Amino acid sequence: MAANTPLRRYKQNTHGGGIRDPLVIAWLNGIPAVASFATSFAHACDLTPTLLDLLDIGAPAEINGVRQMPIEGTSFAGSLKDPTASSKARPQYFEMFGHRGLWHDGWKAVAFHPPGTPYENDAWELFHLDEDFSETSNLASTQPEKLATLVKLWWEEAETHNVLPLDDALP
């Protein structure tokens, strides 16, 4: 966990230590913001839409006769051009071996799941990442309505993106 400091947990988890990674992008004539630092939220699934956006091309509907699935992410090209640009508007779900999380509008709900235990026993935590990026202040007990909204949204996103049924078996 020392390598993830000051973030919670580590890879294979949906807490910050498991999902946060820096991204460095340089494009001499394509991105004007040189030596800038953006703090807006983006996810790995947003990289392809961003590259397509920067190149001003659309995603192919078919490749070698195979119809392509819709791209889940959204472009963060705006934050590459303006480091103060706001984060994505859509919620972002996370799931890994039964661990679950959802980011939306600067908030994050996250549940650590011990393998082989009932999912309904997992305790969801709530963090306001805009004020607490390292997830140190769990607000679940003081903001239960916000937590309930995000947990409900996680299940909706999981259904939409074929995450269910959950599987906590390790490879």
Backbone as a chain_set.jsonl record, in Angstrom:
{"seq": "MAANTPLRRYKQNTHGGGIRDPLVIAWLNGIPAVASFATSFAHACDLTPTLLDLLDIGAPAEINGVRQMPIEGTSFAGSLKDPTASSKARPQYFEMFGHRGLWHDGWKAVAFHPPGTPYENDAWELFHLDEDFSETSNLASTQPEKLATLVKLWWEEAETHNVLPLDDALP", "coords": {"N": [[0.807, -1.202, 0.0], [2.098, 1.166, 0.383], [3.061, 2.22, -2.003], [0.83, 3.348, -3.102], [0.176, 5.474, -1.585], [-1.121, 8.71, -1.075], [-3.48, 7.225, -1.198], [-6.309, 5.023, -0.681], [-6.231, 1.505, -0.216], [-5.38, -0.845, -2.897], [-4.31, -2.123, -6.147], [-6.788, -4.116, -7.801], [-8.874, -3.315, -6.297], [-11.628, -1.034, -5.768], [-11.297, 1.32, -4.489], [-9.439, 4.422, -4.234], [-6.623, 3.792, -4.391], [-6.624, 1.599, -6.0], [-7.602, 2.342, -8.451], [-6.74, 4.838, -9.347], [-4.559, 6.501, -11.485], [-1.816, 8.283, -12.848], [-1.783, 10.232, -15.869], [0.07, 11.078, -18.607], [0.242, 13.189, -21.29], [1.472, 14.203, -24.384], [1.538, 16.226, -27.218], [2.863, 17.737, -29.685], [1.879, 19.654, -31.702], [-0.796, 19.359, -31.347], [-1.999, 19.611, -28.842], [-2.505, 22.373, -26.988], [-1.991, 23.12, -24.28], [0.749, 23.26, -22.563], [2.906, 21.785, -20.205], [0.973, 21.744, -18.149], [-1.422, 21.005, -15.568], [-4.094, 19.012, -15.119], [-6.974, 18.402, -13.167], [-9.374, 17.214, -13.526], [-11.842, 14.593, -13.582], [-11.356, 11.493, -15.176], [-11.648, 8.381, -16.916], [-10.204, 5.209, -17.809], [-11.738, 4.173, -19.892], [-12.411, 6.441, -21.212], [-10.36, 7.188, -22.832], [-10.178, 6.27, -25.579], [-12.477, 7.611, -26.806], [-11.506, 10.206, -26.441], [-9.115, 10.3, -27.951], [-10.224, 9.838, -30.505], [-11.776, 12.127, -30.693], [-9.799, 14.168, -30.581], [-8.473, 13.601, -32.959], [-10.46, 14.112, -34.667], [-12.222, 12.191, -35.775], [-14.717, 9.656, -36.276], [-15.939, 6.819, -34.389], [-15.562, 3.555, -35.719], [-18.304, 1.786, -37.111], [-18.198, -0.797, -37.84], [-15.728, -3.372, -37.976], [-13.77, -5.218, -40.047], [-16.101, -6.527, -40.91], [-17.378, -7.044, -38.543], [-19.748, -5.964, -36.327], [-19.394, -3.258, -34.106], [-19.352, -2.795, -30.541], [-21.031, -0.221, -28.647], [-19.089, 2.621, -27.653], [-18.179, 3.146, -24.346], [-17.059, 5.313, -22.909], [-16.392, 8.909, -22.481], [-15.207, 11.829, -24.156], [-12.312, 13.506, -22.943], [-11.0, 15.579, -24.036], [-11.363, 18.31, -23.819], [-10.277, 18.979, -21.313], [-7.628, 18.619, -21.82], [-7.042, 20.686, -23.407], [-7.809, 22.814, -21.871], [-6.945, 23.048, -18.698], [-8.634, 23.709, -16.587], [-11.109, 22.827, -17.22], [-14.304, 21.29, -16.674], [-15.142, 18.1, -15.151], [-16.242, 14.912, -16.519], [-19.714, 14.513, -17.334], [-21.273, 12.277, -17.136], [-21.993, 9.416, -15.025], [-19.471, 7.199, -13.633], [-18.883, 3.851, -13.407], [-17.327, 1.279, -11.39], [-15.971, -1.987, -11.101], [-14.551, -4.808, -9.685], [-13.735, -7.993, -9.1], [-15.962, -8.217, -7.406], [-15.698, -6.004, -5.756], [-16.996, -2.756, -5.634], [-17.737, 0.431, -7.137], [-18.628, 3.878, -7.689], [-18.292, 6.873, -9.422], [-19.503, 10.158, -9.481], [-20.197, 13.416, -10.368], [-18.114, 14.487, -8.724], [-18.349, 13.021, -6.415], [-18.007, 9.873, -4.71], [-19.059, 6.586, -4.32], [-18.268, 3.583, -2.72], [-17.612, 0.109, -2.328], [-16.006, -2.328, -0.512], [-15.359, -5.711, -1.064], [-15.158, -8.707, 0.539], [-13.964, -11.743, -0.766], [-16.199, -14.428, -1.499], [-18.144, -13.824, 0.368], [-21.51, -12.746, 1.234], [-22.908, -10.306, -0.95], [-24.71, -8.458, 0.013], [-23.833, -7.967, 2.565], [-21.759, -6.212, 2.383], [-20.333, -3.08, 3.211], [-21.093, 0.088, 2.11], [-19.189, 2.955, 1.302], [-18.818, 6.539, 1.381], [-17.485, 9.264, -0.34], [-16.462, 12.629, -0.809], [-14.899, 13.506, -3.354], [-14.033, 15.874, -4.555], [-13.321, 17.426, -2.445], [-11.843, 15.734, -0.911], [-9.713, 13.946, -2.065], [-8.197, 11.694, -1.448], [-9.804, 9.926, -0.145], [-10.291, 9.897, 2.711], [-12.223, 10.707, 4.518], [-15.005, 9.205, 5.351], [-18.24, 9.698, 4.481], [-20.617, 8.342, 4.731], [-22.34, 7.901, 6.945], [-23.184, 10.453, 7.596], [-24.31, 11.486, 5.313], [-26.528, 9.882, 4.242], [-28.569, 9.885, 2.278], [-27.362, 10.825, -0.063], [-25.496, 8.794, -0.428], [-27.258, 6.603, -0.828], [-28.443, 7.37, -3.237], [-26.226, 7.27, -4.997], [-25.501, 4.546, -4.791], [-27.784, 3.318, -5.825], [-27.586, 4.33, -8.401], [-25.213, 3.061, -9.149], [-26.08, 0.376, -9.419], [-27.857, 0.687, -11.546], [-26.096, 1.518, -13.605], [-24.47, -0.755, -13.666], [-26.265, -2.666, -14.604], [-26.894, -1.557, -17.125], [-24.388, -1.711, -18.404], [-23.746, -4.387, -18.527], [-22.507, -5.636, -16.281], [-23.487, -7.321, -14.434], [-24.27, -10.781, -13.753], [-22.668, -10.296, -10.566], [-19.329, -11.374, -9.874], [-17.109, -12.768, -7.731], [-14.917, -14.365, -7.928], [-11.486, -14.988, -7.938], [-8.944, -14.802, -10.488]], "CA": [[0.0, 0.0, 0.0], [2.94, 2.368, 0.426], [3.193, 2.769, -3.346], [-0.408, 4.043, -3.447], [-0.019, 6.565, -0.643], [-1.999, 8.689, 0.087], [-4.768, 6.647, -1.569], [-6.733, 3.815, 0.017], [-6.145, 0.158, -0.785], [-4.389, -1.147, -3.921], [-4.894, -2.701, -7.356], [-7.852, -5.094, -7.603], [-9.892, -2.693, -5.461], [-12.236, 0.133, -6.406], [-10.894, 2.53, -3.775], [-8.503, 5.224, -5.008], [-5.347, 3.12, -4.625], [-6.798, 0.575, -7.02], [-8.078, 2.84, -9.749], [-6.166, 6.127, -9.763], [-3.258, 6.467, -12.142], [-1.548, 9.514, -13.596], [-1.72, 10.12, -17.325], [0.855, 12.153, -19.203], [0.005, 13.247, -22.731], [2.154, 15.291, -25.091], [1.302, 16.239, -28.652], [3.488, 19.014, -29.985], [1.008, 20.611, -32.384], [-2.2, 18.991, -31.178], [-2.523, 19.993, -27.528], [-1.84, 23.636, -26.688], [-1.649, 23.301, -22.865], [2.049, 22.661, -22.298], [3.321, 21.815, -18.799], [-0.163, 22.066, -17.295], [-1.873, 19.908, -14.723], [-5.556, 18.986, -15.027], [-7.455, 17.546, -12.073], [-10.705, 16.704, -13.839], [-11.973, 13.143, -13.532], [-11.459, 10.734, -16.42], [-11.488, 6.947, -16.724], [-9.522, 4.56, -18.935], [-12.68, 4.014, -21.011], [-12.536, 7.73, -21.875], [-9.188, 7.444, -23.676], [-10.506, 6.111, -26.999], [-13.264, 8.744, -27.295], [-10.666, 11.401, -26.438], [-8.243, 10.237, -29.132], [-11.07, 10.035, -31.685], [-12.145, 13.534, -30.68], [-8.618, 14.956, -30.945], [-8.174, 13.337, -34.367], [-11.663, 14.51, -35.396], [-12.793, 11.065, -36.524], [-15.723, 8.905, -35.54], [-15.666, 5.408, -34.134], [-16.104, 2.722, -36.793], [-19.468, 0.967, -36.763], [-17.821, -2.168, -38.152], [-14.328, -3.657, -38.28], [-13.687, -6.52, -40.72], [-17.426, -7.121, -40.965], [-17.916, -7.288, -37.188], [-20.377, -4.779, -35.741], [-18.715, -2.889, -32.867], [-20.157, -2.377, -29.4], [-20.907, 1.225, -28.405], [-18.006, 3.036, -26.76], [-18.766, 3.585, -23.078], [-16.464, 6.522, -22.351], [-16.631, 10.234, -23.053], [-13.959, 12.536, -24.428], [-11.806, 14.508, -22.01], [-10.14, 16.47, -24.823], [-11.512, 19.667, -23.296], [-9.351, 19.218, -20.198], [-6.274, 18.676, -22.369], [-6.902, 22.023, -23.984], [-8.042, 23.763, -20.779], [-6.827, 22.284, -17.45], [-9.691, 24.044, -15.635], [-12.38, 22.296, -17.724], [-14.984, 20.426, -15.708], [-15.089, 16.652, -15.358], [-17.317, 14.321, -17.31], [-21.049, 14.657, -16.752], [-21.868, 10.954, -16.915], [-21.395, 8.646, -13.927], [-18.51, 6.165, -14.011], [-18.926, 2.713, -12.486], [-16.143, 0.432, -11.253], [-16.229, -3.302, -10.513], [-13.397, -5.697, -9.783], [-13.834, -9.124, -8.17], [-17.014, -7.947, -6.436], [-15.545, -4.65, -5.223], [-17.788, -1.89, -6.495], [-17.609, 1.861, -6.907], [-19.237, 4.754, -8.676], [-17.972, 8.288, -9.337], [-20.457, 11.031, -10.168], [-20.194, 14.82, -9.937], [-17.169, 14.744, -7.645], [-18.629, 12.124, -5.295], [-17.728, 8.469, -4.993], [-19.532, 5.536, -3.427], [-17.397, 2.437, -2.94], [-17.821, -1.022, -1.421], [-14.986, -3.373, -0.498], [-16.056, -6.998, -0.971], [-14.339, -9.893, 0.824], [-14.387, -12.85, -1.632], [-16.971, -15.524, -0.926], [-19.142, -13.358, 1.331], [-22.699, -12.192, 0.566], [-22.773, -8.913, -1.366], [-25.556, -7.59, 0.848], [-23.105, -7.662, 3.8], [-20.743, -5.191, 2.124], [-20.642, -1.719, 3.651], [-20.751, 1.119, 1.142], [-18.592, 4.174, 1.843], [-19.106, 7.718, 0.568], [-16.428, 10.263, -0.285], [-16.603, 13.8, -1.668], [-13.548, 13.577, -3.909], [-13.649, 17.255, -4.851], [-12.749, 17.983, -1.211], [-11.126, 14.673, -0.201], [-9.354, 13.04, -3.149], [-7.563, 10.469, -0.952], [-10.832, 9.091, 0.487], [-10.008, 9.741, 4.139], [-13.409, 11.017, 5.322], [-16.186, 8.469, 4.923], [-19.429, 10.489, 4.801], [-21.792, 7.484, 4.604], [-23.28, 8.056, 8.06], [-23.703, 11.823, 7.665], [-25.007, 11.808, 4.065], [-27.089, 8.604, 3.764], [-29.372, 10.063, 1.062], [-26.408, 10.908, -1.174], [-24.976, 7.44, -0.617], [-28.32, 5.775, -1.416], [-28.577, 7.786, -4.64], [-25.089, 6.756, -5.765], [-25.576, 3.079, -4.829], [-28.837, 3.016, -6.805], [-27.011, 4.635, -9.712], [-24.255, 2.0, -9.47], [-26.827, -0.787, -9.913], [-28.374, 1.037, -12.873], [-24.958, 1.471, -14.519], [-24.052, -2.161, -13.774], [-27.243, -3.308, -15.482], [-26.717, -0.987, -18.467], [-23.104, -2.079, -19.006], [-23.576, -5.841, -18.461], [-21.605, -6.01, -15.202], [-24.171, -8.347, -13.639], [-24.197, -10.953, -12.298], [-21.36, -10.08, -9.96], [-18.505, -12.578, -9.707], [-15.965, -12.418, -6.902], [-13.858, -15.371, -8.063], [-10.207, -14.478, -8.408], [-8.466, -15.62, -11.609]], "C": [[0.847, 1.263, 0.0], [3.066, 3.013, -0.952], [1.952, 3.567, -3.759], [-0.678, 5.248, -2.551], [-0.155, 7.88, -1.402], [-3.359, 8.046, -0.175], [-5.047, 5.337, -0.835], [-6.594, 2.56, -0.843], [-5.159, 0.082, -1.94], [-5.084, -1.784, -5.108], [-5.787, -3.881, -6.99], [-8.922, -4.584, -6.65], [-10.449, -1.486, -6.196], [-12.048, 1.4, -5.582], [-9.808, 3.225, -4.617], [-7.189, 4.544, -5.329], [-5.424, 2.058, -5.7], [-7.139, 1.103, -8.386], [-7.434, 4.132, -10.216], [-4.768, 5.939, -10.324], [-3.05, 7.798, -12.838], [-1.529, 9.213, -15.091], [-0.957, 11.334, -17.844], [0.655, 12.087, -20.714], [0.762, 14.439, -23.302], [1.878, 15.134, -26.581], [1.691, 17.621, -29.132], [2.54, 20.031, -30.626], [-0.471, 20.341, -32.168], [-2.82, 19.4, -29.865], [-1.79, 21.251, -27.077], [-1.37, 23.796, -25.235], [-0.363, 22.56, -22.538], [2.391, 22.835, -20.826], [2.18, 22.248, -17.891], [-0.606, 20.805, -16.564], [-3.38, 20.0, -14.586], [-5.97, 18.034, -13.91], [-8.841, 16.985, -12.344], [-10.699, 15.182, -13.881], [-12.074, 12.568, -14.94], [-11.192, 9.271, -16.074], [-10.8, 6.365, -17.954], [-10.446, 4.402, -20.138], [-12.886, 5.326, -21.773], [-11.388, 8.011, -22.851], [-9.511, 7.326, -25.17], [-11.388, 7.25, -27.504], [-12.455, 10.042, -27.357], [-9.766, 11.427, -27.665], [-9.042, 10.442, -30.418], [-11.463, 11.501, -31.818], [-10.973, 14.409, -31.13], [-8.261, 14.8, -32.421], [-9.333, 13.72, -35.283], [-12.17, 13.411, -36.325], [-13.8, 10.342, -35.638], [-15.278, 7.467, -35.319], [-16.264, 4.571, -35.262], [-17.292, 1.895, -36.288], [-19.139, -0.513, -36.928], [-16.323, -2.258, -38.379], [-14.266, -5.077, -38.822], [-15.017, -7.263, -40.696], [-18.055, -7.399, -39.608], [-18.452, -5.978, -36.626], [-19.747, -4.512, -34.378], [-19.709, -2.482, -31.774], [-20.033, -0.862, -29.251], [-19.745, 1.513, -27.451], [-18.631, 3.616, -25.499], [-18.276, 4.949, -22.621], [-16.899, 7.805, -23.032], [-15.287, 10.944, -23.197], [-13.595, 13.494, -23.3], [-10.841, 15.458, -22.723], [-10.22, 17.902, -24.309], [-10.538, 19.965, -22.17], [-7.898, 19.198, -20.661], [-5.989, 20.048, -22.962], [-7.058, 23.112, -22.925], [-8.03, 22.994, -19.461], [-7.912, 22.595, -16.417], [-11.061, 23.527, -16.088], [-12.982, 21.337, -16.708], [-14.895, 18.958, -16.114], [-16.282, 16.177, -16.169], [-18.651, 14.428, -16.582], [-21.669, 13.304, -16.405], [-21.225, 10.267, -15.715], [-20.421, 7.605, -14.468], [-18.555, 5.061, -12.961], [-17.575, 2.009, -12.472], [-16.606, -0.896, -10.687], [-15.002, -4.158, -10.738], [-13.525, -6.755, -8.696], [-14.853, -8.866, -7.065], [-16.882, -6.618, -5.727], [-16.279, -3.721, -6.183], [-17.546, -0.424, -6.152], [-18.285, 2.638, -8.009], [-18.794, 6.184, -8.391], [-19.063, 9.047, -10.067], [-20.415, 12.419, -9.544], [-19.292, 15.085, -8.736], [-17.374, 13.905, -6.397], [-18.304, 10.698, -5.696], [-18.308, 7.586, -3.895], [-18.705, 4.305, -3.747], [-17.668, 1.366, -1.894], [-16.681, -2.018, -1.595], [-15.712, -4.692, -0.279], [-15.083, -8.13, -0.666], [-14.841, -11.076, -0.006], [-15.149, -13.926, -0.856], [-18.008, -15.106, 0.095], [-20.343, -12.792, 0.585], [-22.522, -10.704, 0.248], [-23.581, -7.976, -0.481], [-24.907, -7.259, 2.197], [-22.048, -6.576, 3.623], [-21.216, -3.821, 2.596], [-20.182, -0.736, 2.573], [-20.195, 2.33, 1.883], [-18.877, 5.318, 0.871], [-18.007, 8.751, 0.768], [-16.748, 11.412, -1.236], [-15.211, 14.101, -2.215], [-13.104, 14.988, -4.254], [-12.989, 17.914, -3.637], [-11.816, 16.999, -0.501], [-10.679, 13.606, -1.206], [-8.768, 11.72, -2.653], [-8.511, 9.589, -0.134], [-10.54, 8.844, 1.971], [-11.23, 9.98, 5.018], [-14.641, 10.333, 4.751], [-17.433, 9.211, 5.407], [-20.716, 9.67, 4.767], [-22.809, 7.716, 5.722], [-23.873, 9.463, 8.133], [-24.471, 12.241, 6.412], [-25.632, 10.54, 3.474], [-27.921, 8.737, 2.49], [-28.47, 10.106, -0.171], [-25.854, 9.524, -1.478], [-26.018, 6.554, -1.295], [-28.516, 6.098, -2.896], [-27.459, 7.2, -5.493], [-25.101, 5.23, -5.853], [-26.643, 2.65, -5.835], [-28.313, 3.245, -8.222], [-25.982, 3.587, -10.12], [-24.995, 0.798, -10.053], [-27.413, -0.527, -11.299], [-27.259, 0.961, -13.923], [-24.484, 0.029, -14.732], [-24.992, -2.926, -14.704], [-27.038, -2.847, -16.924], [-25.474, -1.532, -19.16], [-22.745, -3.559, -18.806], [-22.537, -6.295, -17.434], [-22.179, -7.174, -14.398], [-24.278, -9.651, -14.415], [-22.774, -10.723, -11.806], [-20.647, -11.397, -9.767], [-17.267, -12.2, -8.916], [-14.846, -13.457, -6.949], [-12.589, -14.734, -8.595], [-9.68, -15.382, -9.522], [-7.44, -16.644, -11.184]], "O": [[0.351, 2.333, -0.353], [3.168, 4.236, -1.05], [2.026, 4.381, -4.68], [-1.661, 5.961, -2.749], [0.641, 8.137, -2.305], [-4.305, 8.306, 0.568], [-4.124, 4.636, -0.422], [-6.82, 2.587, -2.053], [-4.199, 0.852, -1.979], [-6.301, -1.971, -5.093], [-5.56, -4.558, -5.987], [-9.792, -5.35, -6.236], [-9.83, -0.973, -7.128], [-12.584, 2.45, -5.937], [-9.326, 2.661, -5.599], [-6.678, 4.699, -6.438], [-4.4, 1.658, -6.254], [-6.985, 0.396, -9.382], [-7.571, 4.491, -11.385], [-3.912, 5.299, -9.713], [-3.998, 8.381, -13.362], [-1.29, 8.081, -15.51], [-1.309, 12.476, -17.547], [0.876, 11.047, -21.334], [0.696, 15.546, -22.767], [1.976, 14.036, -27.13], [0.92, 18.571, -28.994], [2.418, 21.153, -30.135], [-1.314, 21.026, -32.747], [-4.041, 19.527, -29.771], [-0.588, 21.207, -26.811], [-0.428, 24.548, -24.987], [-0.389, 21.36, -22.267], [2.189, 23.911, -20.262], [2.388, 23.03, -16.964], [-0.21, 19.692, -16.908], [-3.895, 20.955, -14.004], [-5.368, 16.974, -13.739], [-9.425, 16.341, -11.472], [-9.679, 14.561, -14.179], [-12.792, 13.098, -15.789], [-10.578, 8.971, -15.05], [-10.817, 6.975, -19.023], [-9.994, 4.488, -21.28], [-13.468, 5.327, -22.858], [-11.448, 8.976, -23.614], [-9.144, 8.21, -25.945], [-11.081, 7.819, -28.551], [-12.692, 10.881, -28.226], [-9.663, 12.448, -28.344], [-8.589, 11.143, -31.322], [-11.48, 12.051, -32.919], [-11.145, 15.293, -31.969], [-7.804, 15.749, -33.058], [-9.217, 13.665, -36.508], [-12.5, 13.653, -37.486], [-13.736, 10.413, -34.411], [-14.364, 6.971, -35.977], [-17.373, 4.859, -35.714], [-17.272, 1.376, -35.172], [-19.713, -1.371, -36.257], [-15.715, -1.331, -38.913], [-14.66, -6.026, -38.144], [-15.058, -8.476, -40.488], [-19.159, -7.94, -39.539], [-17.712, -5.006, -36.468], [-19.583, -5.435, -33.58], [-20.761, -1.905, -32.051], [-19.037, -0.279, -29.682], [-19.465, 0.724, -26.549], [-19.509, 4.476, -25.574], [-19.038, 5.681, -21.989], [-17.653, 7.802, -24.005], [-14.35, 10.681, -22.443], [-14.45, 14.202, -22.768], [-9.974, 16.065, -22.093], [-9.23, 18.631, -24.364], [-10.024, 21.08, -22.075], [-7.023, 19.711, -19.962], [-4.846, 20.502, -23.008], [-6.506, 24.203, -23.064], [-9.021, 22.342, -19.134], [-8.095, 21.829, -15.47], [-12.063, 23.764, -15.415], [-12.263, 20.658, -15.975], [-14.61, 18.628, -17.265], [-17.204, 16.938, -16.463], [-18.698, 14.434, -15.352], [-22.489, 13.203, -15.492], [-20.055, 10.501, -15.415], [-20.529, 7.18, -15.618], [-18.3, 5.3, -11.781], [-16.785, 2.125, -13.409], [-17.534, -0.936, -9.879], [-14.475, -4.225, -11.848], [-13.432, -6.446, -7.508], [-14.634, -9.251, -5.916], [-17.855, -6.137, -5.146], [-16.193, -3.882, -7.4], [-17.195, -0.086, -5.022], [-18.491, 2.136, -9.114], [-18.903, 6.659, -7.26], [-19.501, 8.638, -11.143], [-20.579, 12.571, -8.333], [-19.669, 15.828, -7.83], [-16.643, 14.063, -5.419], [-18.322, 10.355, -6.878], [-18.079, 7.81, -2.706], [-18.464, 4.008, -4.917], [-17.92, 1.668, -0.728], [-16.425, -2.491, -2.702], [-16.581, -4.788, 0.587], [-14.265, -8.483, -1.516], [-16.031, -11.388, 0.041], [-14.799, -14.281, 0.27], [-18.697, -15.965, 0.645], [-20.217, -12.398, -0.574], [-22.042, -9.939, 1.085], [-23.184, -6.834, -0.252], [-25.377, -6.364, 2.9], [-21.502, -6.076, 4.607], [-22.374, -3.455, 2.396], [-19.016, -0.737, 2.178], [-20.674, 2.684, 2.96], [-19.144, 5.092, -0.31], [-17.641, 9.074, 1.898], [-17.248, 11.191, -2.339], [-14.445, 14.855, -1.615], [-11.906, 15.271, -4.247], [-12.197, 18.845, -3.782], [-11.082, 17.386, 0.407], [-11.202, 12.492, -1.202], [-8.833, 10.719, -3.367], [-8.08, 8.623, 0.495], [-10.545, 7.699, 2.423], [-11.271, 9.503, 6.153], [-15.245, 10.814, 3.792], [-17.652, 9.336, 6.612], [-21.805, 10.245, 4.774], [-24.014, 7.724, 5.467], [-24.961, 9.642, 8.682], [-25.2, 13.232, 6.434], [-25.316, 10.159, 2.347], [-27.975, 7.797, 1.697], [-28.777, 9.497, -1.196], [-25.753, 9.127, -2.639], [-25.694, 5.832, -2.238], [-28.731, 5.199, -3.709], [-27.71, 6.691, -6.586], [-24.746, 4.675, -6.893], [-26.426, 1.719, -6.611], [-28.567, 2.449, -9.126], [-25.877, 3.252, -11.3], [-24.577, 0.257, -11.077], [-27.456, -1.431, -12.132], [-27.458, 0.404, -15.002], [-24.14, -0.356, -15.849], [-24.542, -3.747, -15.504], [-27.013, -3.669, -17.84], [-25.495, -1.788, -20.364], [-21.577, -3.935, -18.905], [-21.777, -7.23, -17.687], [-21.438, -7.921, -13.759], [-24.371, -9.618, -15.642], [-21.806, -10.928, -12.539], [-21.281, -12.423, -9.523], [-16.458, -11.395, -9.379], [-13.938, -13.438, -6.119], [-12.62, -14.018, -9.596], [-9.932, -16.586, -9.514], [-6.946, -17.405, -12.016]]}, "num_chains": 1, "name": "protein.A"}
